[in-house]
Amino acid sequence: MRDITYPPIIVTAKVLFRALGLRFQMSGTEHVPRSGGALLAINHIGYVDFVLAGYAAQPAGRLVRFMAKKEVFDHAVAGPVMRSLHHIPVDRADGIGSFHEAVRYLRDGEIVGIFPEATISRSFEVKDIKTGAVRIAAEAGVPLLPVALWGTQRLMTKDHPRDLQGRKTISIRVGEPMHPTLADAAAETTELHARMQALVDAAIADYPDAEQPPGSWWLPARLGGTAPTPQEAKQLDSEELRARLRKKRQGNK
């Protein structure tokens, strides 16, 4: 796959990371294969996750092709950029096409990134996930690597103003590979969820104390933070969806 825009964008991103004073805590990146396909299943806590998650594959010298909602590809500016990076559009109304496209990429030896929660987690816990990730990996015959991000929500996430000031630590942890067989897709998905959450918990535990005082808004409620509980976050997600549907209906009148 020919990449013209991806390499210079990575260079630009690294310069921006330095300008923002971002510090990276990396763990488990040796699990990302240096050749051949692999599917990265990444938690979703902020709007810039797709930019920073690709960093997990940098030590292996690999590029990540992210699965992203189709609406991003429809944007006049972002769309051409996403297509030039060979990312994969996902139509939530008909996901079978993106499923087969991801499988094709993986069989061709690409690294593909998927956010199995689909939307940002307001609680910063790993939300419920569907079986898509294990099904894609099993169909392609590639390893499935759980990945945890932490600290990206401090830059830009739902319900909070963006904050690009000051030095911040970004934690990226890659877990040991799974090899789904679909003998029990639900059980394999439960295992993936547990592995992702364990990586998130480890990232939180290792995060610098000075940057994460008790009561921080970006900390899960069960760990002393003021983030919504998973139940409260689910209610906020439902309210957001209803508001979006009302706006769409009003726009169609």
PyRosetta script that sets phi, psi and omega in degrees:
from pyrosetta import init, pose_from_sequence

init()
pose = pose_from_sequence("MRDITYPPIIVTAKVLFRALGLRFQMSGTEHVPRSGGALLAINHIGYVDFVLAGYAAQPAGRLVRFMAKKEVFDHAVAGPVMRSLHHIPVDRADGIGSFHEAVRYLRDGEIVGIFPEATISRSFEVKDIKTGAVRIAAEAGVPLLPVALWGTQRLMTKDHPRDLQGRKTISIRVGEPMHPTLADAAAETTELHARMQALVDAAIADYPDAEQPPGSWWLPARLGGTAPTPQEAKQLDSEELRARLRKKRQGNK")
pose.set_psi(1, 124.1)
pose.set_omega(1, -174.9)
pose.set_phi(2, -82.4)
pose.set_psi(2, 128.4)
pose.set_omega(2, -179.6)
pose.set_phi(3, -119.4)
pose.set_psi(3, 114.9)
pose.set_omega(3, 177.9)
pose.set_phi(4, -103.6)
pose.set_psi(4, -44.3)
pose.set_omega(4, -174.8)
pose.set_phi(5, -90.3)
pose.set_psi(5, -25.3)
pose.set_omega(5, -174.7)
pose.set_phi(6, -61.1)
pose.set_psi(6, -51.3)
pose.set_omega(6, -178.4)
pose.set_phi(7, -57.0)
pose.set_psi(7, -47.9)
pose.set_omega(7, 179.4)
pose.set_phi(8, -66.7)
pose.set_psi(8, -30.2)
pose.set_omega(8, 177.2)
pose.set_phi(9, -66.9)
pose.set_psi(9, -38.2)
pose.set_omega(9, 177.5)
pose.set_phi(10, -63.6)
pose.set_psi(10, -44.1)
pose.set_omega(10, 178.4)
pose.set_phi(11, -60.0)
pose.set_psi(11, -45.4)
pose.set_omega(11, 179.4)
pose.set_phi(12, -61.6)
pose.set_psi(12, -41.6)
pose.set_omega(12, -179.8)
pose.set_phi(13, -63.1)
pose.set_psi(13, -41.4)
pose.set_omega(13, 179.8)
pose.set_phi(14, -64.5)
pose.set_psi(14, -38.1)
pose.set_omega(14, 176.2)
pose.set_phi(15, -63.6)
pose.set_psi(15, -42.5)
pose.set_omega(15, 178.9)
pose.set_phi(16, -64.2)
pose.set_psi(16, -41.1)
pose.set_omega(16, 178.0)
pose.set_phi(17, -57.8)
pose.set_psi(17, -43.5)
pose.set_omega(17, 179.6)
pose.set_phi(18, -66.5)
pose.set_psi(18, -40.3)
pose.set_omega(18, -179.8)
pose.set_phi(19, -63.8)
pose.set_psi(19, -33.7)
pose.set_omega(19, 179.3)
pose.set_phi(20, -81.8)
pose.set_psi(20, -8.2)
pose.set_omega(20, -179.8)
pose.set_phi(21, 74.6)
pose.set_psi(21, 25.8)
pose.set_omega(21, 180.0)
pose.set_phi(22, -71.4)
pose.set_psi(22, 137.5)
pose.set_omega(22, 176.3)
pose.set_phi(23, -117.0)
pose.set_psi(23, 135.2)
pose.set_omega(23, -173.9)
pose.set_phi(24, -107.8)
pose.set_psi(24, 132.9)
pose.set_omega(24, 168.1)
pose.set_phi(25, -105.9)
pose.set_psi(25, 111.8)
pose.set_omega(25, -176.5)
pose.set_phi(26, -112.5)
pose.set_psi(26, 137.9)
pose.set_omega(26, 179.3)
pose.set_phi(27, -147.9)
pose.set_psi(27, 136.4)
pose.set_omega(27, 174.1)
pose.set_phi(28, 78.7)
pose.set_psi(28, 10.0)
pose.set_omega(28, -177.5)
pose.set_phi(29, -65.9)
pose.set_psi(29, -15.6)
pose.set_omega(29, 177.2)
pose.set_phi(30, -66.5)
pose.set_psi(30, -14.7)
pose.set_omega(30, 179.2)
pose.set_phi(31, -76.3)
pose.set_psi(31, -17.6)
pose.set_omega(31, 178.4)
pose.set_phi(32, -75.7)
pose.set_psi(32, 118.9)
pose.set_omega(32, -176.1)
pose.set_phi(33, -66.0)
pose.set_psi(33, 146.4)
pose.set_omega(33, 178.8)
pose.set_phi(34, -80.7)
pose.set_psi(34, -13.2)
pose.set_omega(34, 174.9)
pose.set_phi(35, -150.9)
pose.set_psi(35, 157.1)
pose.set_omega(35, 179.2)
pose.set_phi(36, 86.4)
pose.set_psi(36, 165.5)
pose.set_omega(36, -175.9)
pose.set_phi(37, -79.4)
pose.set_psi(37, 153.1)
pose.set_omega(37, 174.2)
pose.set_phi(38, -160.8)
pose.set_psi(38, 146.9)
pose.set_omega(38, 179.3)
pose.set_phi(39, -109.0)
pose.set_psi(39, 123.8)
pose.set_omega(39, 177.3)
pose.set_phi(40, -96.9)
pose.set_psi(40, 121.8)
pose.set_omega(40, 176.9)
pose.set_phi(41, -102.9)
pose.set_psi(41, 112.8)
pose.set_omega(41, -166.8)
pose.set_phi(42, -116.1)
pose.set_psi(42, 137.4)
pose.set_omega(42, 173.6)
pose.set_phi(43, -70.2)
pose.set_psi(43, 160.2)
pose.set_omega(43, -171.6)
pose.set_phi(44, -129.0)
pose.set_psi(44, 107.5)
pose.set_omega(44, -176.8)
pose.set_phi(45, -126.4)
pose.set_psi(45, -5.8)
pose.set_omega(45, -177.9)
pose.set_phi(46, -157.6)
pose.set_psi(46, 166.8)
pose.set_omega(46, -176.0)
pose.set_phi(47, -72.7)
pose.set_psi(47, -17.9)
pose.set_omega(47, -177.5)
pose.set_phi(48, -104.6)
pose.set_psi(48, 15.6)
pose.set_omega(48, -177.7)
pose.set_phi(49, -58.5)
pose.set_psi(49, -40.2)
pose.set_omega(49, -176.4)
pose.set_phi(50, -66.7)
pose.set_psi(50, -26.4)
pose.set_omega(50, 177.4)
pose.set_phi(51, -74.3)
pose.set_psi(51, -46.3)
pose.set_omega(51, -174.1)
pose.set_phi(52, -81.3)
pose.set_psi(52, -28.3)
pose.set_omega(52, -179.3)
pose.set_phi(53, -64.9)
pose.set_psi(53, -30.2)
pose.set_omega(53, 178.8)
pose.set_phi(54, -62.1)
pose.set_psi(54, -20.4)
pose.set_omega(54, 179.1)
pose.set_phi(55, -62.7)
pose.set_psi(55, -24.5)
pose.set_omega(55, -178.9)
pose.set_phi(56, -62.1)
pose.set_psi(56, -28.3)
pose.set_omega(56, -177.6)
pose.set_phi(57, -94.7)
pose.set_psi(57, -5.2)
pose.set_omega(57, -177.5)
pose.set_phi(58, -62.7)
pose.set_psi(58, -42.3)
pose.set_omega(58, 178.9)
pose.set_phi(59, -59.1)
pose.set_psi(59, -27.8)
pose.set_omega(59, 178.8)
pose.set_phi(60, -88.1)
pose.set_psi(60, -1.4)
pose.set_omega(60, -179.5)
pose.set_phi(61, 70.5)
pose.set_psi(61, 29.1)
pose.set_omega(61, -176.4)
pose.set_phi(62, -111.1)
pose.set_psi(62, 157.2)
pose.set_omega(62, 174.0)
pose.set_phi(63, -108.2)
pose.set_psi(63, 145.1)
pose.set_omega(63, -178.1)
pose.set_phi(64, -107.4)
pose.set_psi(64, 131.3)
pose.set_omega(64, 175.3)
pose.set_phi(65, -99.5)
pose.set_psi(65, 110.6)
pose.set_omega(65, -174.0)
pose.set_phi(66, -90.0)
pose.set_psi(66, 143.0)
pose.set_omega(66, 170.6)
pose.set_phi(67, -87.6)
pose.set_psi(67, 122.8)
pose.set_omega(67, -175.9)
pose.set_phi(68, -137.8)
pose.set_psi(68, 155.4)
pose.set_omega(68, -176.5)
pose.set_phi(69, -61.0)
pose.set_psi(69, 144.1)
pose.set_omega(69, -174.8)
pose.set_phi(70, -56.5)
pose.set_psi(70, -32.3)
pose.set_omega(70, -176.9)
pose.set_phi(71, -59.0)
pose.set_psi(71, -31.1)
pose.set_omega(71, 178.7)
pose.set_phi(72, -65.8)
pose.set_psi(72, -38.1)
pose.set_omega(72, -179.3)
pose.set_phi(73, -73.3)
pose.set_psi(73, -19.3)
pose.set_omega(73, 178.6)
pose.set_phi(74, -82.4)
pose.set_psi(74, -11.9)
pose.set_omega(74, -178.8)
pose.set_phi(75, -69.5)
pose.set_psi(75, 140.0)
pose.set_omega(75, -174.9)
pose.set_phi(76, -60.9)
pose.set_psi(76, -34.2)
pose.set_omega(76, -178.6)
pose.set_phi(77, -98.4)
pose.set_psi(77, -51.2)
pose.set_omega(77, -176.2)
pose.set_phi(78, -67.4)
pose.set_psi(78, -34.0)
pose.set_omega(78, -176.8)
pose.set_phi(79, -55.9)
pose.set_psi(79, -55.8)
pose.set_omega(79, 179.3)
pose.set_phi(80, -59.0)
pose.set_psi(80, -36.1)
pose.set_omega(80, 178.7)
pose.set_phi(81, -65.8)
pose.set_psi(81, -46.1)
pose.set_omega(81, -179.9)
pose.set_phi(82, -60.4)
pose.set_psi(82, -41.9)
pose.set_omega(82, 179.6)
pose.set_phi(83, -67.7)
pose.set_psi(83, -35.8)
pose.set_omega(83, 180.0)
pose.set_phi(84, -67.7)
pose.set_psi(84, -24.7)
pose.set_omega(84, 178.4)
pose.set_phi(85, -89.1)
pose.set_psi(85, 0.1)
pose.set_omega(85, 179.1)
pose.set_phi(86, 61.1)
pose.set_psi(86, 37.1)
pose.set_omega(86, 171.9)
pose.set_phi(87, -76.8)
pose.set_psi(87, 171.5)
pose.set_omega(87, -171.1)
pose.set_phi(88, -116.6)
pose.set_psi(88, 117.0)
pose.set_omega(88, 178.7)
pose.set_phi(89, -73.2)
pose.set_psi(89, 141.3)
pose.set_omega(89, 179.3)
pose.set_phi(90, -118.9)
pose.set_psi(90, 117.5)
pose.set_omega(90, 175.3)
pose.set_phi(91, -93.3)
pose.set_psi(91, 109.2)
pose.set_omega(91, -175.5)
pose.set_phi(92, -64.2)
pose.set_psi(92, -21.2)
pose.set_omega(92, 178.4)
pose.set_phi(93, -80.5)
pose.set_psi(93, -19.3)
pose.set_omega(93, -179.0)
pose.set_phi(94, -153.2)
pose.set_psi(94, 85.8)
pose.set_omega(94, -173.8)
pose.set_phi(95, -84.2)
pose.set_psi(95, -3.7)
pose.set_omega(95, -175.1)
pose.set_phi(96, -65.3)
pose.set_psi(96, -34.5)
pose.set_omega(96, -180.0)
pose.set_phi(97, -64.6)
pose.set_psi(97, -44.5)
pose.set_omega(97, 179.3)
pose.set_phi(98, -68.8)
pose.set_psi(98, -32.5)
pose.set_omega(98, 175.7)
pose.set_phi(99, -58.1)
pose.set_psi(99, -51.6)
pose.set_omega(99, -178.3)
pose.set_phi(100, -67.4)
pose.set_psi(100, -33.9)
pose.set_omega(100, 178.1)
pose.set_phi(101, -66.4)
pose.set_psi(101, -41.9)
pose.set_omega(101, 178.2)
pose.set_phi(102, -63.6)
pose.set_psi(102, -42.1)
pose.set_omega(102, 178.4)
pose.set_phi(103, -61.2)
pose.set_psi(103, -42.4)
pose.set_omega(103, 179.4)
pose.set_phi(104, -61.8)
pose.set_psi(104, -46.0)
pose.set_omega(104, 178.5)
pose.set_phi(105, -57.6)
pose.set_psi(105, -46.9)
pose.set_omega(105, -176.6)
pose.set_phi(106, -64.5)
pose.set_psi(106, -41.8)
pose.set_omega(106, 178.5)
pose.set_phi(107, -66.1)
pose.set_psi(107, -25.7)
pose.set_omega(107, 176.7)
pose.set_phi(108, -82.5)
pose.set_psi(108, 2.4)
pose.set_omega(108, 175.5)
pose.set_phi(109, 93.1)
pose.set_psi(109, 15.3)
pose.set_omega(109, -178.7)
pose.set_phi(110, -88.0)
pose.set_psi(110, 158.6)
pose.set_omega(110, 169.1)
pose.set_phi(111, -94.1)
pose.set_psi(111, 124.8)
pose.set_omega(111, -179.2)
pose.set_phi(112, -115.8)
pose.set_psi(112, 137.7)
pose.set_omega(112, 177.9)
pose.set_phi(113, -110.0)
pose.set_psi(113, 133.2)
pose.set_omega(113, 179.8)
pose.set_phi(114, -131.4)
pose.set_psi(114, 143.0)
pose.set_omega(114, 174.5)
pose.set_phi(115, -105.7)
pose.set_psi(115, 91.5)
pose.set_omega(115, -171.4)
pose.set_phi(116, -65.7)
pose.set_psi(116, -15.8)
pose.set_omega(116, 175.3)
pose.set_phi(117, -75.5)
pose.set_psi(117, -16.9)
pose.set_omega(117, 178.8)
pose.set_phi(118, 75.4)
pose.set_psi(118, -46.5)
pose.set_omega(118, -179.1)
pose.set_phi(119, -126.8)
pose.set_psi(119, 164.6)
pose.set_omega(119, -178.4)
pose.set_phi(120, -63.0)
pose.set_psi(120, 137.6)
pose.set_omega(120, 177.1)
pose.set_phi(121, -87.0)
pose.set_psi(121, 114.4)
pose.set_omega(121, 179.0)
pose.set_phi(122, -71.5)
pose.set_psi(122, -24.6)
pose.set_omega(122, -180.0)
pose.set_phi(123, -84.8)
pose.set_psi(123, -13.5)
pose.set_omega(123, -176.6)
pose.set_phi(124, 67.2)
pose.set_psi(124, 9.8)
pose.set_omega(124, 167.2)
pose.set_phi(125, -91.6)
pose.set_psi(125, 163.7)
pose.set_omega(125, 176.9)
pose.set_phi(126, -76.4)
pose.set_psi(126, 121.0)
pose.set_omega(126, -179.6)
pose.set_phi(127, -73.0)
pose.set_psi(127, 172.6)
pose.set_omega(127, 174.1)
pose.set_phi(128, -59.3)
pose.set_psi(128, 142.1)
pose.set_omega(128, 179.2)
pose.set_phi(129, -125.7)
pose.set_psi(129, 152.3)
pose.set_omega(129, 178.7)
pose.set_phi(130, -93.1)
pose.set_psi(130, -179.8)
pose.set_omega(130, -172.7)
pose.set_phi(131, -84.1)
pose.set_psi(131, 2.6)
pose.set_omega(131, -174.6)
pose.set_phi(132, -55.2)
pose.set_psi(132, -43.3)
pose.set_omega(132, -176.3)
pose.set_phi(133, -63.2)
pose.set_psi(133, -47.4)
pose.set_omega(133, -178.7)
pose.set_phi(134, -68.2)
pose.set_psi(134, -33.2)
pose.set_omega(134, 179.1)
pose.set_phi(135, -68.1)
pose.set_psi(135, -41.3)
pose.set_omega(135, 178.6)
pose.set_phi(136, -64.0)
pose.set_psi(136, -47.9)
pose.set_omega(136, -178.8)
pose.set_phi(137, -62.3)
pose.set_psi(137, -42.2)
pose.set_omega(137, -179.5)
pose.set_phi(138, -66.1)
pose.set_psi(138, -43.2)
pose.set_omega(138, -179.5)
pose.set_phi(139, -63.2)
pose.set_psi(139, -38.2)
pose.set_omega(139, -179.1)
pose.set_phi(140, -82.7)
pose.set_psi(140, -17.8)
pose.set_omega(140, -178.5)
pose.set_phi(141, 71.6)
pose.set_psi(141, 39.8)
pose.set_omega(141, -178.3)
pose.set_phi(142, -124.3)
pose.set_psi(142, 160.0)
pose.set_omega(142, 176.1)
pose.set_phi(143, -68.7)
pose.set_psi(143, 149.6)
pose.set_omega(143, 177.2)
pose.set_phi(144, -112.3)
pose.set_psi(144, 117.5)
pose.set_omega(144, -176.1)
pose.set_phi(145, -108.2)
pose.set_psi(145, 118.5)
pose.set_omega(145, 173.2)
pose.set_phi(146, -72.1)
pose.set_psi(146, 140.1)
pose.set_omega(146, -178.9)
pose.set_phi(147, -133.4)
pose.set_psi(147, 136.2)
pose.set_omega(147, 177.6)
pose.set_phi(148, -119.4)
pose.set_psi(148, 131.4)
pose.set_omega(148, 172.3)
pose.set_phi(149, -106.2)
pose.set_psi(149, 145.3)
pose.set_omega(149, 172.4)
pose.set_phi(150, -147.2)
pose.set_psi(150, 137.3)
pose.set_omega(150, -178.2)
pose.set_phi(151, 101.6)
pose.set_psi(151, -18.8)
pose.set_omega(151, -179.6)
pose.set_phi(152, -67.2)
pose.set_psi(152, -28.3)
pose.set_omega(152, 179.0)
pose.set_phi(153, -65.8)
pose.set_psi(153, -22.6)
pose.set_omega(153, 179.4)
pose.set_phi(154, -70.7)
pose.set_psi(154, -20.5)
pose.set_omega(154, 179.6)
pose.set_phi(155, -84.1)
pose.set_psi(155, -49.9)
pose.set_omega(155, -174.1)
pose.set_phi(156, -164.5)
pose.set_psi(156, 116.8)
pose.set_omega(156, 178.8)
pose.set_phi(157, -152.3)
pose.set_psi(157, -178.5)
pose.set_omega(157, -178.8)
pose.set_phi(158, -70.0)
pose.set_psi(158, 144.5)
pose.set_omega(158, 171.1)
pose.set_phi(159, 70.8)
pose.set_psi(159, 8.1)
pose.set_omega(159, -179.5)
pose.set_phi(160, -138.5)
pose.set_psi(160, 144.3)
pose.set_omega(160, 177.5)
pose.set_phi(161, -66.6)
pose.set_psi(161, 148.7)
pose.set_omega(161, 176.8)
pose.set_phi(162, -64.6)
pose.set_psi(162, 148.0)
pose.set_omega(162, -179.4)
pose.set_phi(163, -139.8)
pose.set_psi(163, 98.2)
pose.set_omega(163, -179.3)
pose.set_phi(164, -104.9)
pose.set_psi(164, 16.5)
pose.set_omega(164, -178.3)
pose.set_phi(165, -99.8)
pose.set_psi(165, 151.3)
pose.set_omega(165, 174.0)
pose.set_phi(166, 76.8)
pose.set_psi(166, 159.8)
pose.set_omega(166, -178.8)
pose.set_phi(167, -78.9)
pose.set_psi(167, 132.3)
pose.set_omega(167, -179.7)
pose.set_phi(168, -132.1)
pose.set_psi(168, 147.8)
pose.set_omega(168, 177.5)
pose.set_phi(169, -95.8)
pose.set_psi(169, 134.9)
pose.set_omega(169, 175.4)
pose.set_phi(170, -114.9)
pose.set_psi(170, 120.8)
pose.set_omega(170, 179.6)
pose.set_phi(171, -100.2)
pose.set_psi(171, 132.5)
pose.set_omega(171, 177.3)
pose.set_phi(172, -131.0)
pose.set_psi(172, 116.4)
pose.set_omega(172, -177.5)
pose.set_phi(173, -122.7)
pose.set_psi(173, 129.2)
pose.set_omega(173, 178.8)
pose.set_phi(174, -110.8)
pose.set_psi(174, 128.6)
pose.set_omega(174, -178.9)
pose.set_phi(175, -90.3)
pose.set_psi(175, 171.5)
pose.set_omega(175, 177.1)
pose.set_phi(176, -64.5)
pose.set_psi(176, 148.0)
pose.set_omega(176, -175.5)
pose.set_phi(177, -69.4)
pose.set_psi(177, 144.5)
pose.set_omega(177, 168.3)
pose.set_phi(178, -100.0)
pose.set_psi(178, 158.0)
pose.set_omega(178, 178.4)
pose.set_phi(179, -131.3)
pose.set_psi(179, 78.5)
pose.set_omega(179, -176.5)
pose.set_phi(180, -60.2)
pose.set_psi(180, 143.2)
pose.set_omega(180, 178.1)
pose.set_phi(181, -119.3)
pose.set_psi(181, -13.6)
pose.set_omega(181, -175.6)
pose.set_phi(182, 69.2)
pose.set_psi(182, 15.0)
pose.set_omega(182, 171.6)
pose.set_phi(183, -58.4)
pose.set_psi(183, -33.7)
pose.set_omega(183, 174.1)
pose.set_phi(184, -151.2)
pose.set_psi(184, 88.5)
pose.set_omega(184, -174.6)
pose.set_phi(185, -61.1)
pose.set_psi(185, -36.5)
pose.set_omega(185, -179.6)
pose.set_phi(186, -65.6)
pose.set_psi(186, -43.1)
pose.set_omega(186, 179.6)
pose.set_phi(187, -66.3)
pose.set_psi(187, -39.5)
pose.set_omega(187, 179.1)
pose.set_phi(188, -66.5)
pose.set_psi(188, -35.3)
pose.set_omega(188, 177.5)
pose.set_phi(189, -69.3)
pose.set_psi(189, -38.3)
pose.set_omega(189, 175.7)
pose.set_phi(190, -61.9)
pose.set_psi(190, -40.2)
pose.set_omega(190, 178.4)
pose.set_phi(191, -66.0)
pose.set_psi(191, -41.6)
pose.set_omega(191, 178.0)
pose.set_phi(192, -60.3)
pose.set_psi(192, -45.4)
pose.set_omega(192, 178.8)
pose.set_phi(193, -58.3)
pose.set_psi(193, -45.7)
pose.set_omega(193, -178.7)
pose.set_phi(194, -63.3)
pose.set_psi(194, -39.8)
pose.set_omega(194, 179.8)
pose.set_phi(195, -67.4)
pose.set_psi(195, -41.0)
pose.set_omega(195, 178.8)
pose.set_phi(196, -63.4)
pose.set_psi(196, -43.8)
pose.set_omega(196, -179.6)
pose.set_phi(197, -65.7)
pose.set_psi(197, -37.9)
pose.set_omega(197, 178.3)
pose.set_phi(198, -63.4)
pose.set_psi(198, -38.1)
pose.set_omega(198, 177.6)
pose.set_phi(199, -67.4)
pose.set_psi(199, -40.2)
pose.set_omega(199, 176.7)
pose.set_phi(200, -61.5)
pose.set_psi(200, -46.0)
pose.set_omega(200, -179.9)
pose.set_phi(201, -61.4)
pose.set_psi(201, -38.9)
pose.set_omega(201, 178.7)
pose.set_phi(202, -67.2)
pose.set_psi(202, -38.4)
pose.set_omega(202, 178.2)
pose.set_phi(203, -64.1)
pose.set_psi(203, -41.2)
pose.set_omega(203, 178.8)
pose.set_phi(204, -63.9)
pose.set_psi(204, -43.1)
pose.set_omega(204, -178.0)
pose.set_phi(205, -64.0)
pose.set_psi(205, -33.0)
pose.set_omega(205, -176.9)
pose.set_phi(206, -92.7)
pose.set_psi(206, -3.1)
pose.set_omega(206, -176.5)
pose.set_phi(207, -70.1)
pose.set_psi(207, 144.5)
pose.set_omega(207, -178.5)
pose.set_phi(208, -56.3)
pose.set_psi(208, 127.0)
pose.set_omega(208, -178.6)
pose.set_phi(209, -58.6)
pose.set_psi(209, -36.4)
pose.set_omega(209, -177.5)
pose.set_phi(210, -64.2)
pose.set_psi(210, -24.3)
pose.set_omega(210, -179.0)
pose.set_phi(211, -96.7)
pose.set_psi(211, -2.8)
pose.set_omega(211, -173.2)
pose.set_phi(212, -141.5)
pose.set_psi(212, 62.8)
pose.set_omega(212, -178.8)
pose.set_phi(213, -68.7)
pose.set_psi(213, 155.8)
pose.set_omega(213, 176.2)
pose.set_phi(214, -53.6)
pose.set_psi(214, 140.4)
pose.set_omega(214, -179.6)
pose.set_phi(215, 88.7)
pose.set_psi(215, 0.7)
pose.set_omega(215, 178.9)
pose.set_phi(216, -58.8)
pose.set_psi(216, 140.4)
pose.set_omega(216, -178.3)
pose.set_phi(217, -67.3)
pose.set_psi(217, -21.8)
pose.set_omega(217, -178.4)
pose.set_phi(218, -91.6)
pose.set_psi(218, 4.0)
pose.set_omega(218, 176.7)
pose.set_phi(219, -94.0)
pose.set_psi(219, 139.7)
pose.set_omega(219, 174.8)
pose.set_phi(220, -58.1)
pose.set_psi(220, 148.5)
pose.set_omega(220, -177.7)
pose.set_phi(221, -59.6)
pose.set_psi(221, -36.7)
pose.set_omega(221, -177.2)
pose.set_phi(222, -68.9)
pose.set_psi(222, -13.9)
pose.set_omega(222, 179.5)
pose.set_phi(223, -108.0)
pose.set_psi(223, 17.8)
pose.set_omega(223, 176.5)
pose.set_phi(224, 91.9)
pose.set_psi(224, 6.4)
pose.set_omega(224, 177.8)
pose.set_phi(225, -88.8)
pose.set_psi(225, 177.0)
pose.set_omega(225, -179.3)
pose.set_phi(226, -108.9)
pose.set_psi(226, 16.5)
pose.set_omega(226, 174.3)
pose.set_phi(227, -66.5)
pose.set_psi(227, 154.1)
pose.set_omega(227, 176.4)
pose.set_phi(228, -59.8)
pose.set_psi(228, 149.1)
pose.set_omega(228, 171.7)
pose.set_phi(229, -67.5)
pose.set_psi(229, 162.9)
pose.set_omega(229, 176.5)
pose.set_phi(230, -54.6)
pose.set_psi(230, -37.3)
pose.set_omega(230, 179.1)
pose.set_phi(231, -67.5)
pose.set_psi(231, -43.6)
pose.set_omega(231, 178.3)
pose.set_phi(232, -65.1)
pose.set_psi(232, -38.6)
pose.set_omega(232, 179.2)
pose.set_phi(233, -64.4)
pose.set_psi(233, -38.6)
pose.set_omega(233, 178.9)
pose.set_phi(234, -63.7)
pose.set_psi(234, -38.6)
pose.set_omega(234, 177.3)
pose.set_phi(235, -65.4)
pose.set_psi(235, -42.0)
pose.set_omega(235, 177.9)
pose.set_phi(236, -64.0)
pose.set_psi(236, -38.6)
pose.set_omega(236, 177.4)
pose.set_phi(237, -62.3)
pose.set_psi(237, -41.4)
pose.set_omega(237, -179.7)
pose.set_phi(238, -65.1)
pose.set_psi(238, -41.5)
pose.set_omega(238, 178.7)
pose.set_phi(239, -64.7)
pose.set_psi(239, -39.7)
pose.set_omega(239, 178.8)
pose.set_phi(240, -64.0)
pose.set_psi(240, -42.2)
pose.set_omega(240, 179.8)
pose.set_phi(241, -64.1)
pose.set_psi(241, -43.0)
pose.set_omega(241, 178.9)
pose.set_phi(242, -62.4)
pose.set_psi(242, -40.4)
pose.set_omega(242, 178.5)
pose.set_phi(243, -64.0)
pose.set_psi(243, -39.9)
pose.set_omega(243, 179.7)
pose.set_phi(244, -65.7)
pose.set_psi(244, -40.4)
pose.set_omega(244, 180.0)
pose.set_phi(245, -67.8)
pose.set_psi(245, -39.3)
pose.set_omega(245, 176.9)
pose.set_phi(246, -61.6)
pose.set_psi(246, -43.0)
pose.set_omega(246, 179.9)
pose.set_phi(247, -63.5)
pose.set_psi(247, -39.9)
pose.set_omega(247, -179.5)
pose.set_phi(248, -66.7)
pose.set_psi(248, -41.5)
pose.set_omega(248, 178.8)
pose.set_phi(249, -64.2)
pose.set_psi(249, -41.0)
pose.set_omega(249, 179.5)
pose.set_phi(250, -64.7)
pose.set_psi(250, -34.9)
pose.set_omega(250, 179.1)
pose.set_phi(251, -71.1)
pose.set_psi(251, -22.8)
pose.set_omega(251, -179.4)
pose.set_phi(252, -87.4)
pose.set_psi(252, -7.4)
pose.set_omega(252, -178.7)
pose.set_phi(253, -77.8)
pose.dump_pdb("model.pdb")
